[in-house]
C-alpha cells in the first residue's frame, strides 16, 4: 500500500495532505481581475462559505465568493467529516449554560443541518458517499459512568433519539457502555463541496479562487488590488479575519490530529465513534478521540481516527511534540480497532473552540451588514451548514429560531473561570519575547527544519530548505505581536495566542492575521548577533 504523505503546496494549509484533498482534482476558478459589484460578498470557500452562497443564490441574491486558495483548501479539507448532533461538549453542560430551551435548540439545529445536507445532496445529485449511520459515545478511562448516564438523560430531554447500550458496537468488550445516537451521517467532504460549488455557479453565483480579500468593511473588500462592493459581507474564514480583538477573546484555536489506515472491506461496520474526553487534560476542551470509516477501493475501507488535541502553538507545554501526537493516536487506534496496520494518511487541522461551547453565527459585533461564521468546536460540518442557513435568513429578513443561540454578540458570562484562565494563558505567551528560543544560530538547523532563533531581544522564524538555503522572517505575528512557534509536522509557524499560521517561508495561511511574517535578510541575522 503506497504511503500517501505528501507536501501539500498551495492545496491546503499544511505539509501533510488529507485523504479528502488527495482523492479529488483541485477545484480552481479564475482569479479576480477587475472591480465588481454584488448584493452579497462571501469570503471563504469552505463548507460555511459555499453553503451560504448557495442558499442566498437560491433565494435570488447576486453573490460573489472569493477564497485566497482553492475550494476546500482551508480547514474544511482537513476535517474528518462527521455529521452529528452528538456535540463536542456534553448536553448537560449546554443545559447549564444555555438552559433547557438552549440545549433543545442546539440539538434541533444540528439535526436539521444533517437533514439539510441530505436534501442538498439529493437536489444537486452529488455523489459524495453520503450515508446515514449510528454514532456511539463511550467512556474515556478518566471519565465516570455516572457522567455518561447524565448525558443520556440530557440528550433525551433535548429531544434526541438516544439509547443506552452496555457494550460499544464495533469495539472490544473493554470499551464498556455507550450512548447510541441514531440516524447520524457521514460523507466525502470534498466531493460534496465540488457539487455545492457547481450548484452555486448554475444559480448565477460567481467564484474567484486565489483571490485574497483584505480591508474587509461594511462596503465590501479589496481583493488582488481590485474593489468588491457589496450590500452584505459574510466572513466564513474559520477564524474571522475582519476582527482584530473582540471575537478572539471568546474562542481559542486547537490543533487536532488525524490518521487513516486501510482495513479489509467490511471488517468494521460503518459507524461514528467518540470517547468522552480526557477529564485530566489541562485544556478546557477535554480532548477526545473520534473515529469513522470511508470507502477506499474494491478491497479496502479507510478507518479514519482523530484526536490528541492541544492548543495551537503550545504542544510543548505538555512535553508532547506534534510528531509524538501521531504515535499516540496510532497506538490508541490499534488498541481499539485491531484491524489497523499500515497508516497511509496523516494530517492535522485547526479547531476554534468557543469558551461557552457553541459556534458564533450572525452579525459581527459592532456591524450591521458584516456577518461571521466561526467557532465550529469540532462540529464544523454541521456548524458550517447552520451558518449558511442562519445567515441567509438574517440577510433576507426572515425569522430564524436559532439565531439568538448562536449570536456572536453573546458574552461567555456563564464560564467566568474558564474565561479568566484562557485570557491569562494567552497573555502568558508574550513571555516568549524574553524566554529562551529554540536556537541561537541558523547553522544549527538541518535541511528541512525550522526554528525560532534569538539574537538579543529579537526573535526570528528561520527555515532551512532542502538545498540548505535559509529563509528568515520576523517571528512576530502581525496580528497582535505574539512570537510564533515552529510546527515540525506541518512545517508551519503557528501563533500560540490566536492561531494564525504561516508557511515555512512566512506566508500567512490561517487568520486572524491577514499579512505575512515580515521577511528579513540573512545578513540581518548576522548583524543582529554582532550587536548582542
Kinemage of the C-alpha trace (Angstrom):
@kinemage 1
@onewidth
@group {chain A} dominant
@subgroup {mainchain}
@vectorlist {calphas} color= white
{ca unk a 1} P 0.000 0.000 0.000
{ca unk a 2} L 1.511 3.317 -1.096
{ca unk a 3} L 2.359 5.874 1.565
{ca unk a 4} L 0.318 8.965 0.758
{ca unk a 5} L 2.120 11.574 2.885
{ca unk a 6} L 2.912 14.487 0.606
{ca unk a 7} L 3.918 18.116 0.524
{ca unk a 8} L 0.631 19.923 0.127
{ca unk a 9} L 1.972 23.047 -1.569
{ca unk a 10} L -0.849 25.501 -2.282
{ca unk a 11} L -3.607 22.901 -1.980
{ca unk a 12} L -4.010 23.003 1.774
{ca unk a 13} L -2.818 24.636 4.984
{ca unk a 14} L -0.024 22.244 5.927
{ca unk a 15} L 2.684 19.881 4.750
{ca unk a 16} L 0.564 16.739 5.222
{ca unk a 17} L -2.268 16.343 2.772
{ca unk a 18} L -5.634 14.862 3.757
{ca unk a 19} L -7.321 11.928 2.078
{ca unk a 20} L -10.210 14.188 1.018
{ca unk a 21} L -7.940 16.560 -0.885
{ca unk a 22} L -5.737 13.786 -2.297
{ca unk a 23} L -8.705 11.887 -3.725
{ca unk a 24} L -10.219 14.633 -5.911
{ca unk a 25} L -8.980 17.011 -8.572
{ca unk a 26} L -8.424 20.519 -7.187
{ca unk a 27} L -11.338 22.854 -7.910
{ca unk a 28} L -9.991 26.138 -9.221
{ca unk a 29} L -11.695 29.178 -10.718
{ca unk a 30} L -10.320 32.345 -12.287
{ca unk a 31} L -8.691 34.994 -10.117
{ca unk a 32} L -10.465 38.304 -9.601
{ca unk a 33} L -9.077 40.747 -12.176
{ca unk a 34} L -11.447 43.727 -12.094
{ca unk a 35} L -13.668 45.758 -9.788
{ca unk a 36} L -17.018 44.064 -9.187
{ca unk a 37} L -20.362 44.784 -7.501
{ca unk a 38} L -22.620 42.262 -5.762
{ca unk a 39} L -25.525 42.119 -3.380
{ca unk a 40} L -23.540 39.730 -1.153
{ca unk a 41} L -19.796 39.113 -0.855
{ca unk a 42} L -18.837 35.793 0.765
{ca unk a 43} L -15.225 35.419 1.910
{ca unk a 44} L -14.195 31.770 2.222
{ca unk a 45} L -14.601 28.705 0.000
{ca unk a 46} L -15.158 26.055 2.668
{ca unk a 47} L -18.426 24.483 3.741
{ca unk a 48} L -19.655 27.603 5.571
{ca unk a 49} L -18.966 29.984 2.682
{ca unk a 50} L -20.230 27.744 -0.097
{ca unk a 51} L -23.379 26.776 1.818
{ca unk a 52} L -24.137 30.450 2.451
{ca unk a 53} L -23.504 31.357 -1.171
{ca unk a 54} L -25.655 28.511 -2.468
{ca unk a 55} L -28.633 29.272 -0.201
{ca unk a 56} L -28.523 33.001 -0.996
{ca unk a 57} L -28.238 32.334 -4.723
{ca unk a 58} L -31.259 30.006 -4.472
{ca unk a 59} L -33.124 32.917 -2.912
{ca unk a 60} L -32.292 35.118 -5.902
{ca unk a 61} L -29.391 37.090 -4.450
{ca unk a 62} L -26.420 38.121 -6.593
{ca unk a 63} L -23.464 36.545 -4.772
{ca unk a 64} L -19.705 36.723 -5.266
{ca unk a 65} L -17.500 34.268 -3.359
{ca unk a 66} L -13.725 34.651 -3.019
{ca unk a 67} L -11.080 32.413 -1.458
{ca unk a 68} L -7.361 33.026 -1.053
{ca unk a 69} L -6.674 29.412 -2.015
{ca unk a 70} L -8.736 26.815 -3.851
{ca unk a 71} L -12.139 25.388 -2.927
{ca unk a 72} L -11.816 23.500 0.373
{ca unk a 73} L -8.124 24.322 0.766
{ca unk a 74} L -8.651 25.691 4.271
{ca unk a 75} L -9.778 23.762 7.317
{ca unk a 76} L -12.820 22.202 5.605
{ca unk a 77} L -10.470 19.995 3.580
{ca unk a 78} L -8.757 18.818 6.787
{ca unk a 79} L -11.871 17.610 8.606
{ca unk a 80} L -12.952 14.022 9.296
{ca unk a 81} L -16.482 14.889 8.102
{ca unk a 82} L -18.683 13.531 10.890
{ca unk a 83} L -22.277 14.740 10.556
{ca unk a 84} L -23.695 14.515 14.021
{ca unk a 85} L -25.804 16.115 16.707
{ca unk a 86} L -23.615 14.423 19.342
{ca unk a 87} L -21.735 17.633 20.035
{ca unk a 88} L -18.180 18.046 21.307
{ca unk a 89} L -19.464 19.392 24.595
{ca unk a 90} L -21.886 17.465 26.737
{ca unk a 91} L -25.567 18.362 26.619
{ca unk a 92} L -25.676 18.556 30.401
{ca unk a 93} L -23.103 21.369 30.148
{ca unk a 94} L -25.066 23.103 27.384
{ca unk a 95} L -28.144 22.949 29.614
{ca unk a 96} L -26.252 24.674 32.436
{ca unk a 97} L -25.003 27.431 30.126
{ca unk a 98} L -27.977 27.994 27.814
{ca unk a 99} L -30.870 26.446 29.736
{ca unk a 100} L -33.154 23.624 28.647
{ca unk a 101} L -34.508 25.605 25.689
{ca unk a 102} L -30.981 26.371 24.511
{ca unk a 103} L -29.928 22.745 24.781
{ca unk a 104} L -33.018 21.674 22.839
{ca unk a 105} L -32.351 24.281 20.136
{ca unk a 106} L -28.734 23.107 19.837
{ca unk a 107} L -29.887 19.527 19.268
{ca unk a 108} L -32.666 20.566 16.908
{ca unk a 109} L -30.423 22.817 14.809
{ca unk a 110} L -27.688 20.225 14.296
{ca unk a 111} L -30.246 17.573 13.431
{ca unk a 112} L -31.747 19.949 10.875
{ca unk a 113} L -28.263 20.697 9.480
{ca unk a 114} L -27.744 16.996 8.752
{ca unk a 115} L -31.170 16.829 7.095
{ca unk a 116} L -30.324 19.912 5.040
{ca unk a 117} L -27.070 18.369 3.803
{ca unk a 118} L -29.005 15.273 2.766
{ca unk a 119} L -31.559 17.406 0.904
{ca unk a 120} L -28.763 19.277 -0.877
{ca unk a 121} L -27.104 16.007 -1.891
{ca unk a 122} L -30.394 14.875 -3.391
{ca unk a 123} L -31.240 18.218 -5.053
{ca unk a 124} L -27.856 18.528 -6.749
{ca unk a 125} L -27.303 14.785 -7.301
{ca unk a 126} L -23.936 14.928 -5.525
{ca unk a 127} L -22.037 11.628 -5.471
{ca unk a 128} L -20.237 12.106 -2.140
{ca unk a 129} L -20.767 8.801 -0.273
{ca unk a 130} L -23.432 10.355 1.964
{ca unk a 131} L -24.547 7.653 4.378
{ca unk a 132} L -26.856 7.513 7.381
{ca unk a 133} L -25.470 5.522 10.323
{ca unk a 134} L -25.418 5.403 14.110
{ca unk a 135} L -22.923 7.079 16.390
{ca unk a 136} L -21.593 5.798 19.728
{ca unk a 137} L -20.353 7.907 22.644
{ca unk a 138} L -18.293 5.780 25.043
{ca unk a 139} L -16.327 6.481 28.207
{ca unk a 140} L -12.764 7.725 28.246
{ca unk a 141} L -10.859 5.863 31.029
{ca unk a 142} L -10.685 9.101 33.049
{ca unk a 143} L -14.449 9.678 32.910
{ca unk a 144} L -17.166 8.164 35.077
{ca unk a 145} L -20.213 6.057 34.240
{ca unk a 146} L -22.480 8.499 36.091
{ca unk a 147} L -21.480 11.251 33.644
{ca unk a 148} L -22.459 9.087 30.690
{ca unk a 149} L -25.770 8.340 32.383
{ca unk a 150} L -26.273 12.066 32.972
{ca unk a 151} L -25.545 12.739 29.303
{ca unk a 152} L -28.124 10.153 28.224
{ca unk a 153} L -30.809 11.972 30.206
{ca unk a 154} L -29.704 15.385 28.903
{ca unk a 155} L -29.772 14.251 25.268
{ca unk a 156} L -33.227 12.766 25.645
{ca unk a 157} L -34.512 15.933 27.318
{ca unk a 158} L -33.049 17.848 24.365
{ca unk a 159} L -35.193 15.735 22.036
{ca unk a 160} L -32.555 13.419 20.590
{ca unk a 161} L -33.113 9.761 19.759
{ca unk a 162} L -30.534 8.178 22.076
{ca unk a 163} L -30.257 4.782 23.745
{ca unk a 164} L -28.069 3.215 26.454
{ca unk a 165} L -26.011 0.157 25.436
{ca unk a 166} L -23.916 -1.859 27.870
{ca unk a 167} L -21.249 -2.519 25.246
{ca unk a 168} L -20.000 -0.360 22.369
{ca unk a 169} L -20.718 -1.893 18.922
{ca unk a 170} L -17.680 -2.419 16.734
{ca unk a 171} L -15.167 -2.173 19.571
{ca unk a 172} L -13.500 -4.573 22.030
{ca unk a 173} L -15.576 -5.562 25.060
{ca unk a 174} L -13.474 -3.488 27.460
{ca unk a 175} L -14.619 -0.307 25.718
{ca unk a 176} L -17.617 -0.515 28.037
{ca unk a 177} L -21.079 1.060 27.784
{ca unk a 178} L -22.089 3.800 25.373
{ca unk a 179} L -24.870 6.097 24.260
{ca unk a 180} L -26.196 5.282 20.804
{ca unk a 181} L -27.120 8.327 18.687
{ca unk a 182} L -29.440 7.114 15.956
{ca unk a 183} L -29.539 8.393 12.372
{ca unk a 184} L -26.289 10.357 12.193
{ca unk a 185} L -24.367 10.611 8.905
{ca unk a 186} L -21.052 10.959 7.098
{ca unk a 187} L -19.870 11.983 3.627
{ca unk a 188} L -16.840 12.775 1.477
{ca unk a 189} L -16.478 16.482 2.160
{ca unk a 190} L -14.518 17.495 -0.946
{ca unk a 191} L -16.911 15.731 -3.300
{ca unk a 192} L -19.761 17.485 -1.503
{ca unk a 193} L -18.056 20.878 -1.852
{ca unk a 194} L -17.462 20.318 -5.561
{ca unk a 195} L -21.152 19.553 -6.070
{ca unk a 196} L -22.177 22.551 -3.979
{ca unk a 197} L -19.892 24.835 -5.994
{ca unk a 198} L -21.364 23.569 -9.280
{ca unk a 199} L -24.877 24.184 -7.954
{ca unk a 200} L -23.909 27.686 -6.862
{ca unk a 201} L -22.478 28.528 -10.298
{ca unk a 202} L -25.603 27.210 -12.057
{ca unk a 203} L -27.669 29.631 -9.971
{ca unk a 204} L -25.566 32.547 -11.192
{ca unk a 205} L -23.071 32.712 -8.353
{ca unk a 206} L -19.507 33.806 -9.105
{ca unk a 207} L -16.418 32.195 -7.551
{ca unk a 208} L -12.898 33.580 -7.633
{ca unk a 209} L -10.068 31.455 -6.206
{ca unk a 210} L -6.531 32.510 -5.294
{ca unk a 211} L -8.162 35.857 -4.575
{ca unk a 212} L -7.412 37.140 -1.082
{ca unk a 213} L -9.869 39.583 0.493
{ca unk a 214} L -8.328 42.303 2.654
{ca unk a 215} L -9.571 45.542 4.220
{ca unk a 216} L -12.979 43.960 4.804
{ca unk a 217} L -15.546 46.525 5.915
{ca unk a 218} L -19.206 47.474 5.591
{ca unk a 219} L -18.713 48.483 1.951
{ca unk a 220} L -17.004 45.276 0.797
{ca unk a 221} L -13.321 44.416 0.476
{ca unk a 222} L -10.203 44.732 -1.603
{ca unk a 223} L -9.041 41.658 -3.480
{ca unk a 224} L -5.988 41.263 -5.734
{ca unk a 225} L -5.815 45.046 -5.928
{ca unk a 226} L -9.462 45.390 -7.046
{ca unk a 227} L -12.567 46.501 -5.165
{ca unk a 228} L -15.566 44.317 -4.414
{ca unk a 229} L -18.573 46.406 -3.411
{ca unk a 230} L -21.476 44.653 -1.662
{ca unk a 231} L -24.526 45.388 0.475
{ca unk a 232} L -23.813 42.426 2.759
{ca unk a 233} L -20.460 40.831 3.615
{ca unk a 234} L -20.126 37.310 5.037
{ca unk a 235} L -16.766 36.302 6.543
{ca unk a 236} L -16.598 32.491 6.556
{ca unk a 237} L -12.858 32.012 7.041
{ca unk a 238} L -12.732 29.685 10.083
{ca unk a 239} L -11.078 32.424 12.150
{ca unk a 240} L -12.704 35.798 11.360
{ca unk a 241} L -10.075 37.851 9.526
{ca unk a 242} L -12.153 41.038 9.749
{ca unk a 243} L -11.905 41.186 13.551
{ca unk a 244} L -8.817 42.330 15.442
{ca unk a 245} L -9.645 41.520 19.066
{ca unk a 246} L -13.275 41.002 20.116
{ca unk a 247} L -14.002 37.500 18.800
{ca unk a 248} L -10.509 36.267 19.688
{ca unk a 249} L -11.216 36.625 23.406
{ca unk a 250} L -14.303 34.385 23.121
{ca unk a 251} L -12.701 31.406 21.377
{ca unk a 252} L -9.281 29.799 21.139
{ca unk a 253} L -7.513 27.662 18.495
{ca unk a 254} L -6.567 23.995 18.894
{ca unk a 255} L -4.657 21.563 16.670
{ca unk a 256} L -6.197 18.132 16.210
{ca unk a 257} L -4.533 15.100 14.577
{ca unk a 258} L -5.854 12.512 12.125
{ca unk a 259} L -4.615 9.196 10.726
{ca unk a 260} L -6.180 6.937 8.095
{ca unk a 261} L -5.499 3.219 7.689
{ca unk a 262} L -6.745 0.715 5.103
{ca unk a 263} L -8.771 -2.129 6.637
{ca unk a 264} L -10.284 -5.111 4.792
{ca unk a 265} L -13.588 -4.047 3.296
{ca unk a 266} L -16.454 -4.913 5.605
{ca unk a 267} L -14.197 -5.781 8.557
{ca unk a 268} L -15.576 -2.838 10.545
{ca unk a 269} L -19.264 -1.968 10.348
{ca unk a 270} L -19.630 1.714 9.353
{ca unk a 271} L -20.438 3.919 12.329
{ca unk a 272} L -19.221 7.006 14.159
{ca unk a 273} L -17.382 6.634 17.474
{ca unk a 274} L -16.313 9.222 20.054
{ca unk a 275} L -14.944 8.854 23.557
{ca unk a 276} L -15.999 11.364 26.224
{ca unk a 277} L -12.592 13.038 26.511
{ca unk a 278} L -9.684 13.202 28.895
{ca unk a 279} L -11.016 14.598 32.176
{ca unk a 280} L -7.429 15.105 33.417
{ca unk a 281} L -6.363 17.230 30.468
{ca unk a 282} L -5.019 20.720 31.116
{ca unk a 283} L -7.149 22.008 28.232
{ca unk a 284} L -10.697 23.212 28.865
{ca unk a 285} L -11.882 21.307 25.779
{ca unk a 286} L -11.124 17.866 27.311
{ca unk a 287} L -9.657 16.391 24.086
{ca unk a 288} L -11.334 13.231 22.841
{ca unk a 289} L -10.896 10.593 20.107
{ca unk a 290} L -13.213 10.282 17.108
{ca unk a 291} L -13.394 7.524 14.501
{ca unk a 292} L -15.257 6.642 11.299
{ca unk a 293} L -14.820 4.577 8.141
{ca unk a 294} L -14.846 5.610 4.476
{ca unk a 295} L -14.977 3.556 1.250
{ca unk a 296} L -11.453 3.414 -0.229
{ca unk a 297} L -11.167 0.888 -3.077
{ca unk a 298} L -12.509 -2.511 -4.077
{ca unk a 299} L -10.615 -4.343 -1.344
{ca unk a 300} L -10.307 -1.841 1.474
{ca unk a 301} L -12.119 0.768 3.506
{ca unk a 302} L -10.302 3.511 5.349
{ca unk a 303} L -10.554 3.736 9.112
{ca unk a 304} L -10.120 7.435 9.945
{ca unk a 305} L -9.187 8.249 13.531
{ca unk a 306} L -8.533 11.605 15.177
{ca unk a 307} L -7.662 13.223 18.477
{ca unk a 308} L -4.654 14.156 20.674
{ca unk a 309} L -5.595 17.860 20.586
{ca unk a 310} L -3.643 20.730 22.084
{ca unk a 311} L -3.711 24.492 21.880
{ca unk a 312} L -2.195 25.735 18.636
{ca unk a 313} L 1.489 26.545 19.073
{ca unk a 314} L 1.535 25.034 22.570
{ca unk a 315} L 2.249 21.330 22.006
{ca unk a 316} L 5.454 21.562 24.009
{ca unk a 317} L 3.619 22.785 27.098
{ca unk a 318} L 2.695 19.115 27.652
{ca unk a 319} L 6.155 17.900 26.521
{ca unk a 320} L 4.435 16.046 23.672
{ca unk a 321} L 5.701 17.350 20.304
{ca unk a 322} L 3.487 17.153 17.212
{ca unk a 323} L 5.154 14.032 15.795
{ca unk a 324} L 4.585 12.154 19.052
{ca unk a 325} L 0.887 13.038 18.918
{ca unk a 326} L 0.614 10.884 15.802
{ca unk a 327} L 2.360 7.966 17.505
{ca unk a 328} L -0.017 8.221 20.460
{ca unk a 329} L -3.012 8.350 18.121
{ca unk a 330} L -1.813 5.288 16.197
{ca unk a 331} L -1.351 3.324 19.434
{ca unk a 332} L -4.781 4.312 20.731
{ca unk a 333} L -6.457 3.415 17.428
{ca unk a 334} L -4.812 -0.005 17.197
{ca unk a 335} L -5.839 -0.809 20.760
{ca unk a 336} L -9.493 -0.126 19.899
{ca unk a 337} L -9.537 -1.323 16.277
{ca unk a 338} L -7.174 -4.308 15.898
{ca unk a 339} L -7.668 -4.409 12.096
{ca unk a 340} L -5.490 -1.298 11.769
{ca unk a 341} L -1.989 -1.964 10.481
{ca unk a 342} L -0.419 0.381 7.913
{ca unk a 343} L -1.051 4.112 8.132
{ca unk a 344} L -1.373 5.692 4.680
{ca unk a 345} L -2.550 9.215 5.517
{ca unk a 346} L -1.934 11.630 8.318
{ca unk a 347} L -2.860 15.282 8.686
{ca unk a 348} L -3.827 17.825 11.306
{ca unk a 349} L -6.469 20.534 11.407
{ca unk a 350} L -7.325 23.646 13.345
{ca unk a 351} L -10.427 23.842 15.509
{ca unk a 352} L -11.723 27.047 17.073
{ca unk a 353} L -13.230 26.328 20.480
{ca unk a 354} L -15.719 28.856 21.908
{ca unk a 355} L -15.483 29.252 25.671
{ca unk a 356} L -19.215 28.504 26.002
{ca unk a 357} L -19.297 25.603 23.520
{ca unk a 358} L -21.429 26.816 20.586
{ca unk a 359} L -20.443 28.469 17.305
{ca unk a 360} L -20.720 32.175 16.578
{ca unk a 361} L -23.039 32.790 13.621
{ca unk a 362} L -24.580 36.147 12.780
{ca unk a 363} L -23.767 39.839 12.693
{ca unk a 364} L -20.213 40.706 13.644
{ca unk a 365} L -20.248 42.707 16.913
{ca unk a 366} L -20.478 46.398 16.054
{ca unk a 367} L -21.569 45.832 12.449
{ca unk a 368} L -24.987 45.782 10.795
{ca unk a 369} L -24.125 44.262 7.416
{ca unk a 370} L -20.990 42.207 8.157
{ca unk a 371} L -21.664 38.621 9.232
{ca unk a 372} L -19.343 35.923 10.585
{ca unk a 373} L -19.384 32.136 10.863
{ca unk a 374} L -16.765 30.847 13.298
{ca unk a 375} L -16.194 28.747 16.428
{ca unk a 376} L -17.015 25.342 14.938
{ca unk a 377} L -15.930 23.488 18.124
{ca unk a 378} L -15.171 20.254 16.301
{ca unk a 379} L -18.559 20.168 14.575
{ca unk a 380} L -17.550 22.166 11.534
{ca unk a 381} L -19.718 20.333 9.008
{ca unk a 382} L -22.977 20.972 10.835
{ca unk a 383} L -21.953 24.373 12.210
{ca unk a 384} L -20.878 25.447 8.708
{ca unk a 385} L -24.209 24.325 7.285
{ca unk a 386} L -26.083 26.078 10.086
{ca unk a 387} L -24.071 29.167 9.266
{ca unk a 388} L -25.437 29.193 5.742
{ca unk a 389} L -28.983 28.655 6.970
{ca unk a 390} L -28.899 31.342 9.674
{ca unk a 391} L -27.016 33.995 7.677
{ca unk a 392} L -29.359 33.559 4.715
{ca unk a 393} L -32.365 34.177 6.946
{ca unk a 394} L -30.738 37.238 8.548
{ca unk a 395} L -29.865 38.803 5.182
{ca unk a 396} L -33.340 38.113 3.785
{ca unk a 397} L -35.026 39.472 6.919
{ca unk a 398} L -36.584 36.145 7.879
{ca unk a 399} L -37.016 34.847 11.408
{ca unk a 400} L -34.664 32.044 12.401
{ca unk a 401} L -35.336 30.006 15.569
{ca unk a 402} L -31.640 29.533 16.342
{ca unk a 403} L -30.177 32.947 15.523
{ca unk a 404} L -30.086 34.213 19.114
{ca unk a 405} L -28.488 30.993 20.405
{ca unk a 406} L -25.506 31.359 18.051
{ca unk a 407} L -25.258 35.165 18.122
{ca unk a 408} L -21.641 36.436 18.003
{ca unk a 409} L -22.686 39.261 20.315
{ca unk a 410} L -23.160 36.957 23.283
{ca unk a 411} L -20.606 37.011 26.096
{ca unk a 412} L -19.204 33.946 27.936
{ca unk a 413} L -20.707 35.122 31.232
{ca unk a 414} L -21.628 31.594 32.349
{ca unk a 415} L -17.995 30.414 32.255
{ca unk a 416} L -16.086 33.203 34.053
{ca unk a 417} L -13.409 30.893 35.455
{ca unk a 418} L -12.596 29.419 32.057
{ca unk a 419} L -12.569 32.879 30.501
{ca unk a 420} L -10.071 34.285 33.009
{ca unk a 421} L -7.845 31.212 32.768
{ca unk a 422} L -7.717 31.281 28.974
{ca unk a 423} L -7.088 35.012 28.767
{ca unk a 424} L -4.234 34.516 31.241
{ca unk a 425} L -2.872 31.688 29.077
{ca unk a 426} L -2.992 33.958 26.042
{ca unk a 427} L -1.210 36.769 27.881
{ca unk a 428} L 1.460 34.365 29.131
{ca unk a 429} L 2.527 33.606 25.561
{ca unk a 430} L 4.038 37.087 25.250
{ca unk a 431} L 6.766 35.941 27.654
{ca unk a 432} L 8.332 34.202 24.635
{ca unk a 433} L 9.957 37.554 23.840
{ca unk a 434} L 12.229 37.178 26.870
{ca unk a 435} L 12.499 33.410 27.333
{ca unk a 436} L 14.974 31.118 25.613
{ca unk a 437} L 14.367 30.480 21.886
{ca unk a 438} L 14.990 27.202 20.009
{ca unk a 439} L 18.381 28.100 18.530
{ca unk a 440} L 20.987 30.878 18.528
{ca unk a 441} L 22.410 30.335 15.050
{ca unk a 442} L 20.880 29.222 11.746
{ca unk a 443} L 23.768 26.779 11.290
{ca unk a 444} L 22.125 24.625 13.974
{ca unk a 445} L 19.327 23.750 11.524
{ca unk a 446} L 19.392 20.709 9.278
{ca unk a 447} L 17.828 20.755 5.815
{ca unk a 448} L 14.026 20.743 6.073
{ca unk a 449} L 13.990 22.119 9.618
{ca unk a 450} L 12.658 25.347 11.067
{ca unk a 451} L 13.000 27.020 14.453
{ca unk a 452} L 12.755 30.268 16.380
{ca unk a 453} L 16.163 31.919 16.532
{ca unk a 454} L 17.132 34.508 19.131
{ca unk a 455} L 19.513 37.393 18.639
{ca unk a 456} L 19.433 39.503 21.763
{ca unk a 457} L 15.822 40.551 22.300
{ca unk a 458} L 14.881 39.855 18.707
{ca unk a 459} L 13.167 36.672 17.565
{ca unk a 460} L 13.297 35.262 14.026
{ca unk a 461} L 11.327 32.490 12.301
{ca unk a 462} L 14.016 30.642 10.360
{ca unk a 463} L 13.719 27.720 7.914
{ca unk a 464} L 16.467 25.834 6.051
{ca unk a 465} L 15.192 24.307 2.809
{ca unk a 466} L 16.343 21.078 1.181
{ca unk a 467} L 19.012 22.987 -0.771
{ca unk a 468} L 20.339 24.427 2.527
{ca unk a 469} L 19.095 27.932 1.737
{ca unk a 470} L 17.997 29.943 4.762
{ca unk a 471} L 14.586 31.670 4.791
{ca unk a 472} L 14.191 34.180 7.615
{ca unk a 473} L 11.318 36.311 8.856
{ca unk a 474} L 10.444 38.222 11.967
{ca unk a 475} L 8.875 35.780 14.441
{ca unk a 476} L 6.325 38.414 15.486
{ca unk a 477} L 2.792 37.504 14.427
{ca unk a 478} L 1.390 40.557 12.593
{ca unk a 479} L -1.989 40.097 14.276
{ca unk a 480} L -1.194 41.106 17.873
{ca unk a 481} L 2.531 40.520 18.237
{ca unk a 482} L 2.964 37.042 19.759
{ca unk a 483} L 6.071 35.000 18.926
{ca unk a 484} L 5.186 32.159 16.548
{ca unk a 485} L 6.267 28.548 17.184
{ca unk a 486} L 7.665 26.000 14.712
{ca unk a 487} L 5.346 23.082 13.874
{ca unk a 488} L 7.699 20.320 12.718
{ca unk a 489} L 4.943 18.054 11.384
{ca unk a 490} L 3.095 20.524 9.173
{ca unk a 491} L 6.232 22.644 8.610
{ca unk a 492} L 4.460 25.850 9.559
{ca unk a 493} L 4.990 28.661 12.031
{ca unk a 494} L 1.976 28.776 14.363
{ca unk a 495} L 0.901 31.592 16.681
{ca unk a 496} L 0.179 30.331 20.242
{ca unk a 497} L -2.088 33.288 21.053
{ca unk a 498} L -4.828 33.329 18.420
{ca unk a 499} L -3.935 30.584 15.938
{ca unk a 500} L -2.581 32.491 12.957
{ca unk a 501} L -0.392 30.180 10.872
{ca unk a 502} L 2.295 30.789 8.293
{ca unk a 503} L 4.154 28.644 5.768
{ca unk a 504} L 7.814 27.794 6.297
{ca unk a 505} L 8.634 30.845 4.151
{ca unk a 506} L 6.360 33.104 6.237
{ca unk a 507} L 3.234 33.386 4.034
{ca unk a 508} L 0.004 33.621 6.046
{ca unk a 509} L -2.318 30.596 5.622
{ca unk a 510} L -4.634 30.963 8.637
{ca unk a 511} L -6.171 34.040 10.240
{ca unk a 512} L -6.760 36.118 12.186
{ca unk a 513} L -3.525 37.548 10.737
{ca unk a 514} L -4.015 38.911 7.242
{ca unk a 515} L -0.377 39.803 6.495
{ca unk a 516} L 2.712 37.622 6.062
{ca unk a 517} L 5.566 37.458 8.532
{ca unk a 518} L 7.984 40.295 7.763
{ca unk a 519} L 10.871 38.959 5.716
{ca unk a 520} L 14.450 39.696 6.822
{ca unk a 521} L 17.727 39.173 5.035
{ca unk a 522} L 20.120 36.531 6.326
{ca unk a 523} L 22.658 39.295 6.756
{ca unk a 524} L 20.328 40.956 9.258
{ca unk a 525} L 20.551 37.854 11.462
{ca unk a 526} L 24.335 38.101 11.488
{ca unk a 527} L 24.215 41.835 12.117
{ca unk a 528} L 21.770 41.396 15.000
{ca unk a 529} L 24.103 38.809 16.509
{ca unk a 530} L 27.119 41.103 16.311
{ca unk a 531} L 25.212 43.792 18.259
{ca unk a 532} L 24.290 41.448 21.087
